[in-house]
């Protein structure tokens, strides 16, 4: 099937090609509103201060790799069971399973970024701040860290961070369009009826030398 034939086929079944993608997009829009709950992301930044810095005021052994290793250790400590359970206890929660917690740090700094995503905006901010508080206490006990200083406390998010409804709707529309094209092509493949003189010539291998027009009955 050539591209021109495909375009002619799509034009012939224009209703399917137009209505099916729109129906898929509307269904996804409805599902995203009724089923998908808004999520909110609270974020806080922390700076890792080594114990040696409190005494000498110098860099951590003036070694960037050692500094980054220490920062990575603190980042991992943020996700430890002890820090998680201590933060949950401070907030009066049984656990933090309802929140998605991500920790990231750049390779050239000792700044750690903590992001907490949940269905409750204030709850996400409270969890982020509680984790930052508890990781500083635990880091002082088990690591060569003077403190983990909070640069910016996590504010309460004012707008949802997800779900990305426009993206889901656009994907549903494109999926409906591909499905419509597939349906049209399959319908054409299973249709074995002969409709044109060109199809007759192709099937029989002989030219068409005449046609009999269809006559409508006159009352």
Beta strands, then each sheet from edge to edge (+ up, - down):
strand 1: 40-50
strand 2: 100-105
strand 3: 111-118
strand 4: 145-152
sheet 1: 2+ 3- 1+ 4-
end
